[in-house]
Amino acid sequence: MALSDIVKRRIRVNPILCNGYGYCAEIVPELISLDDWGFPIVSTKTIDGDKVLRLAERAVTTCPRLALLIETVRPDSH
């Protein structure tokens, strides 16, 4: 069993910090799309699988404005 199967995580964006560069959507399109102005629309689903988790971590670390984070989701939250 992979760690990502035990601990559920979700990616979040701080809209105040984000300038809409769009790198995140290029790195992890499974979780992030862009609106008409280039700002991220982040999926509310949890990150499934180690590959997507690694891509999400890469998106967080390469964000030029440090506007992304990965949060742990409590088991009772939807």
VEXBARO-706885 format. One record per residue: residue number from 0; x, y, z of N, C-alpha, C in turn. Coordinates in pm, whole numbers, plus 50000, padded with zeros to 5 digits. Example, Ala and Ser with C-alpha at 12.3 -4.5 7.8 and 13.67 -1.06 7.14 Angstrom:
<atoms>
{seq=0 | n_px=51319 | n_py=49431 | n_pz=50780 | ca_px=51230 | ca_py=49550 | ca_pz=50780 | c_px=51320 | c_py=49670 | c_pz=50780}
{seq=1 | n_px=51285 | n_py=49775 | n_pz=50708 | ca_px=51367 | ca_py=49894 | ca_pz=50714 | c_px=51290 | c_py=50003 | c_pz=50787}
</atoms>
This chain:
<atoms>
{seq=0 | n_px=50084 | n_py=49882 | n_pz=50000 | ca_px=50000 | ca_py=50000 | ca_pz=50000 | c_px=50089 | c_py=50124 | c_pz=50000}
{seq=1 | n_px=50062 | n_py=50215 | n_pz=49911 | ca_px=50140 | ca_py=50339 | ca_pz=49898 | c_px=50098 | c_py=50439 | c_pz=50005}
{seq=2 | n_px=50191 | n_py=50526 | n_pz=50042 | ca_px=50163 | ca_py=50628 | ca_pz=50143 | c_px=50046 | c_py=50716 | c_pz=50099}
{seq=3 | n_px=50036 | n_py=50743 | n_pz=49969 | ca_px=49928 | ca_py=50829 | ca_pz=49921 | c_px=49792 | c_py=50763 | c_pz=49936}
{seq=4 | n_px=49788 | n_py=50629 | n_pz=49954 | ca_px=49661 | ca_py=50560 | ca_pz=49977 | c_px=49616 | c_py=50571 | c_pz=50122}
{seq=5 | n_px=49711 | n_py=50594 | n_pz=50213 | ca_px=49679 | ca_py=50603 | ca_pz=50355 | c_px=49645 | c_py=50746 | c_pz=50393}
{seq=6 | n_px=49729 | n_py=50839 | n_pz=50356 | ca_px=49710 | ca_py=50980 | ca_pz=50388 | c_px=49654 | c_py=51049 | c_pz=50264}
{seq=7 | n_px=49538 | n_py=51108 | n_pz=50279 | ca_px=49476 | ca_py=51178 | ca_pz=50166 | c_px=49521 | c_py=51324 | c_pz=50167}
{seq=8 | n_px=49551 | n_py=51372 | n_pz=50049 | ca_px=49598 | ca_py=51510 | ca_pz=50034 | c_px=49521 | c_py=51579 | c_pz=49922}
{seq=9 | n_px=49525 | n_py=51710 | n_pz=49929 | ca_px=49458 | ca_py=51792 | ca_pz=49828 | c_px=49546 | c_py=51914 | c_pz=49803}
{seq=10 | n_px=49545 | n_py=51962 | n_pz=49680 | ca_px=49624 | ca_py=52081 | ca_pz=49648 | c_px=49534 | c_py=52203 | c_pz=49662}
{seq=11 | n_px=49591 | n_py=52311 | n_pz=49712 | ca_px=49517 | ca_py=52437 | ca_pz=49730 | c_px=49598 | c_py=52552 | c_pz=49674}
{seq=12 | n_px=49527 | n_py=52657 | n_pz=49636 | ca_px=49593 | ca_py=52777 | ca_pz=49585 | c_px=49551 | c_py=52895 | c_pz=49671}
{seq=13 | n_px=49646 | n_py=52983 | n_pz=49697 | ca_px=49617 | ca_py=53109 | ca_pz=49765 | c_px=49593 | c_py=53211 | c_pz=49654}
{seq=14 | n_px=49467 | n_py=53250 | n_pz=49631 | ca_px=49437 | ca_py=53339 | ca_pz=49519 | c_px=49497 | c_py=53479 | c_pz=49533}
{seq=15 | n_px=49531 | n_py=53519 | n_pz=49654 | ca_px=49591 | ca_py=53650 | ca_pz=49674 | c_px=49736 | c_py=53651 | c_pz=49625}
{seq=16 | n_px=49807 | n_py=53540 | n_pz=49647 | ca_px=49946 | ca_py=53532 | ca_pz=49605 | c_px=49961 | c_py=53502 | c_pz=49456}
{seq=17 | n_px=49865 | n_py=53432 | n_pz=49399 | ca_px=49876 | ca_py=53385 | ca_pz=49260 | c_px=49869 | c_py=53501 | c_pz=49161}
{seq=18 | n_px=49961 | n_py=53499 | n_pz=49064 | ca_px=49960 | ca_py=53596 | ca_pz=48954 | c_px=49920 | c_py=53535 | c_pz=48822}
{seq=19 | n_px=49881 | n_py=53408 | n_pz=48822 | ca_px=49832 | ca_py=53344 | ca_pz=48701 | c_px=49938 | c_py=53307 | c_pz=48599}
{seq=20 | n_px=50054 | n_py=53266 | n_pz=48645 | ca_px=50159 | ca_py=53224 | ca_pz=48551 | c_px=50119 | c_py=53097 | c_pz=48475}
{seq=21 | n_px=50047 | n_py=53006 | n_pz=48541 | ca_px=49995 | ca_py=52887 | ca_pz=48475 | c_px=50088 | c_py=52767 | c_pz=48473}
{seq=22 | n_px=50206 | n_py=52777 | n_pz=48535 | ca_px=50298 | ca_py=52664 | ca_pz=48538 | c_px=50233 | c_py=52542 | c_pz=48603}
{seq=23 | n_px=50155 | n_py=52565 | n_pz=48706 | ca_px=50095 | ca_py=52455 | ca_pz=48782 | c_px=50005 | c_py=52369 | c_pz=48694}
{seq=24 | n_px=49927 | n_py=52433 | n_pz=48608 | ca_px=49837 | ca_py=52358 | ca_pz=48521 | c_px=49914 | c_py=52278 | c_pz=48415}
{seq=25 | n_px=50030 | n_py=52326 | n_pz=48377 | ca_px=50114 | ca_py=52252 | ca_pz=48283 | c_px=50175 | c_py=52129 | c_pz=48351}
{seq=26 | n_px=50209 | n_py=52142 | n_pz=48477 | ca_px=50275 | ca_py=52033 | ca_pz=48549 | c_px=50177 | c_py=51926 | c_pz=48592}
{seq=27 | n_px=50062 | n_py=51965 | n_pz=48643 | ca_px=49966 | ca_py=51868 | ca_pz=48695 | c_px=49824 | c_py=51898 | c_pz=48643}
{seq=28 | n_px=49802 | n_py=51875 | n_pz=48513 | ca_px=49669 | ca_py=51904 | ca_pz=48455 | c_px=49559 | c_py=51813 | c_pz=48510}
{seq=29 | n_px=49597 | n_py=51705 | n_pz=48577 | ca_px=49498 | ca_py=51616 | ca_pz=48639 | c_px=49424 | c_py=51686 | c_pz=48753}
{seq=30 | n_px=49487 | n_py=51787 | n_pz=48811 | ca_px=49429 | ca_py=51855 | ca_pz=48927 | c_px=49402 | c_py=52003 | c_pz=48907}
{seq=31 | n_px=49468 | n_py=52064 | n_pz=48807 | ca_px=49457 | ca_py=52209 | ca_pz=48790 | c_px=49430 | c_py=52243 | c_pz=48644}
{seq=32 | n_px=49329 | n_py=52326 | n_pz=48624 | ca_px=49304 | ca_py=52383 | ca_pz=48492 | c_px=49310 | c_py=52535 | c_pz=48507}
{seq=33 | n_px=49303 | n_py=52606 | n_pz=48397 | ca_px=49312 | ca_py=52753 | ca_pz=48402 | c_px=49181 | c_py=52815 | c_pz=48358}
{seq=34 | n_px=49146 | n_py=52926 | n_pz=48420 | ca_px=49028 | ca_py=53000 | ca_pz=48377 | c_px=49063 | c_py=53087 | c_pz=48256}
{seq=35 | n_px=48971 | n_py=53166 | n_pz=48211 | ca_px=48992 | ca_py=53249 | ca_pz=48091 | c_px=49103 | c_py=53352 | c_pz=48107}
{seq=36 | n_px=49139 | n_py=53385 | n_pz=48231 | ca_px=49242 | ca_py=53485 | ca_pz=48257 | c_px=49375 | c_py=53422 | c_pz=48296}
{seq=37 | n_px=49383 | n_py=53289 | n_pz=48294 | ca_px=49507 | ca_py=53219 | ca_pz=48325 | c_px=49527 | c_py=53184 | c_pz=48471}
{seq=38 | n_px=49425 | n_py=53205 | n_pz=48552 | ca_px=49436 | ca_py=53171 | ca_pz=48694 | c_px=49389 | c_py=53027 | c_pz=48717}
{seq=39 | n_px=49448 | n_py=52959 | n_pz=48815 | ca_px=49418 | ca_py=52817 | ca_pz=48835 | c_px=49280 | c_py=52790 | c_pz=48893}
{seq=40 | n_px=49220 | n_py=52685 | n_pz=48841 | ca_px=49099 | ca_py=52626 | ca_pz=48897 | c_px=49144 | c_py=52491 | c_pz=48950}
{seq=41 | n_px=49145 | n_py=52478 | n_pz=49082 | ca_px=49201 | ca_py=52360 | ca_pz=49147 | c_px=49089 | c_py=52262 | c_pz=49181}
{seq=42 | n_px=49112 | n_py=52138 | n_pz=49146 | ca_px=49016 | ca_py=52031 | ca_pz=49176 | c_px=49003 | c_py=52013 | c_pz=49327}
{seq=43 | n_px=48884 | n_py=51980 | n_pz=49372 | ca_px=48861 | ca_py=51954 | ca_pz=49514 | c_px=48885 | c_py=51808 | c_pz=49549}
{seq=44 | n_px=48908 | n_py=51725 | n_pz=49447 | ca_px=48930 | ca_py=51582 | ca_pz=49476 | c_px=49068 | c_py=51563 | c_pz=49538}
{seq=45 | n_px=49083 | n_py=51453 | n_pz=49610 | ca_px=49210 | ca_py=51424 | ca_pz=49672 | c_px=49308 | c_py=51373 | c_pz=49567}
{seq=46 | n_px=49435 | n_py=51385 | n_pz=49600 | ca_px=49542 | ca_py=51341 | ca_pz=49510 | c_px=49551 | c_py=51190 | c_pz=49517}
{seq=47 | n_px=49532 | n_py=51125 | n_pz=49404 | ca_px=49535 | ca_py=50979 | ca_pz=49398 | c_px=49660 | c_py=50932 | c_pz=49327}
{seq=48 | n_px=49736 | n_py=50849 | n_pz=49394 | ca_px=49853 | ca_py=50786 | ca_pz=49334 | c_px=49981 | c_py=50864 | c_pz=49356}
{seq=49 | n_px=50089 | n_py=50788 | n_pz=49359 | ca_px=50221 | ca_py=50847 | ca_pz=49383 | c_px=50267 | c_py=50937 | c_pz=49270}
{seq=50 | n_px=50234 | n_py=50901 | n_pz=49146 | ca_px=50277 | ca_py=50983 | ca_pz=49031 | c_px=50214 | c_py=51122 | c_pz=49037}
{seq=51 | n_px=50084 | n_py=51128 | n_pz=49061 | ca_px=50015 | ca_py=51257 | ca_pz=49068 | c_px=50062 | c_py=51336 | c_pz=49190}
{seq=52 | n_px=50090 | n_py=51266 | n_pz=49300 | ca_px=50142 | ca_py=51334 | ca_pz=49418 | c_px=50278 | c_py=51398 | c_pz=49388}
{seq=53 | n_px=50366 | n_py=51327 | n_pz=49320 | ca_px=50496 | ca_py=51383 | ca_pz=49284 | c_px=50480 | c_py=51504 | c_pz=49192}
{seq=54 | n_px=50387 | n_py=51497 | n_pz=49098 | ca_px=50363 | ca_py=51612 | ca_pz=49010 | c_px=50307 | c_py=51731 | c_pz=49087}
{seq=55 | n_px=50217 | n_py=51703 | n_pz=49181 | ca_px=50161 | ca_py=51810 | ca_pz=49264 | c_px=50270 | c_py=51875 | c_pz=49349}
{seq=56 | n_px=50358 | n_py=51794 | n_pz=49405 | ca_px=50470 | ca_py=51849 | ca_pz=49483 | c_px=50561 | c_py=51934 | c_pz=49395}
{seq=57 | n_px=50582 | n_py=51890 | n_pz=49272 | ca_px=50665 | ca_py=51969 | ca_pz=49180 | c_px=50598 | c_py=52102 | c_pz=49148}
{seq=58 | n_px=50466 | n_py=52100 | n_pz=49127 | ca_px=50394 | ca_py=52224 | ca_pz=49100 | c_px=50406 | c_py=52321 | c_pz=49217}
{seq=59 | n_px=50397 | n_py=52269 | n_pz=49339 | ca_px=50409 | ca_py=52353 | ca_pz=49458 | c_px=50548 | c_py=52415 | c_pz=49467}
{seq=60 | n_px=50651 | n_py=52335 | n_pz=49443 | ca_px=50787 | ca_py=52387 | ca_pz=49459 | c_px=50830 | c_py=52479 | c_pz=49345}
{seq=61 | n_px=50767 | n_py=52469 | n_pz=49229 | ca_px=50807 | ca_py=52554 | ca_pz=49116 | c_px=50719 | c_py=52676 | c_pz=49098}
{seq=62 | n_px=50617 | n_py=52691 | n_pz=49181 | ca_px=50530 | ca_py=52808 | ca_pz=49171 | c_px=50613 | c_py=52934 | c_pz=49202}
{seq=63 | n_px=50622 | n_py=53028 | n_pz=49107 | ca_px=50705 | ca_py=53146 | ca_pz=49129 | c_px=50653 | c_py=53237 | c_pz=49241}
{seq=64 | n_px=50527 | n_py=53229 | n_pz=49272 | ca_px=50469 | ca_py=53314 | ca_pz=49377 | c_px=50445 | c_py=53238 | c_pz=49507}
{seq=65 | n_px=50481 | n_py=53109 | n_pz=49512 | ca_px=50459 | ca_py=53026 | ca_pz=49630 | c_px=50312 | c_py=53027 | c_pz=49673}
{seq=66 | n_px=50224 | n_py=53021 | n_pz=49574 | ca_px=50081 | ca_py=53031 | ca_pz=49599 | c_px=50012 | c_py=52896 | c_pz=49616}
{seq=67 | n_px=50086 | n_py=52787 | n_pz=49598 | ca_px=50027 | ca_py=52654 | ca_pz=49610 | c_px=50073 | c_py=52585 | c_pz=49736}
{seq=68 | n_px=49988 | n_py=52496 | n_pz=49787 | ca_px=50027 | ca_py=52411 | ca_pz=49898 | c_px=49951 | c_py=52281 | c_pz=49887}
{seq=69 | n_px=50006 | n_py=52180 | n_pz=49951 | ca_px=49938 | ca_py=52051 | ca_pz=49960 | c_px=49895 | c_py=52036 | c_pz=50105}
{seq=70 | n_px=49765 | n_py=52013 | n_pz=50124 | ca_px=49712 | ca_py=51999 | ca_pz=50259 | c_px=49669 | c_py=51855 | c_pz=50282}
{seq=71 | n_px=49677 | n_py=51813 | n_pz=50406 | ca_px=49627 | ca_py=51681 | ca_pz=50445 | c_px=49478 | c_py=51695 | c_pz=50469}
{seq=72 | n_px=49402 | n_py=51598 | n_pz=50418 | ca_px=49258 | ca_py=51599 | ca_pz=50431 | c_px=49218 | c_py=51506 | c_pz=50544}
{seq=73 | n_px=49140 | n_py=51555 | n_pz=50635 | ca_px=49090 | ca_py=51471 | ca_pz=50745 | c_px=48998 | c_py=51365 | c_pz=50689}
{seq=74 | n_px=49000 | n_py=51244 | n_pz=50744 | ca_px=48917 | ca_py=51136 | ca_pz=50690 | c_px=48767 | c_py=51165 | c_pz=50690}
{seq=75 | n_px=48720 | n_py=51247 | n_pz=50781 | ca_px=48576 | ca_py=51275 | ca_pz=50788 | c_px=48533 | c_py=51393 | c_pz=50701}
{seq=76 | n_px=48627 | n_py=51461 | n_pz=50632 | ca_px=48591 | ca_py=51574 | ca_pz=50546 | c_px=48564 | c_py=51526 | c_pz=50406}
{seq=77 | n_px=48486 | n_py=51602 | n_pz=50331 | ca_px=48451 | ca_py=51563 | ca_pz=50194 | c_px=48525 | c_py=51647 | c_pz=50097}
</atoms>
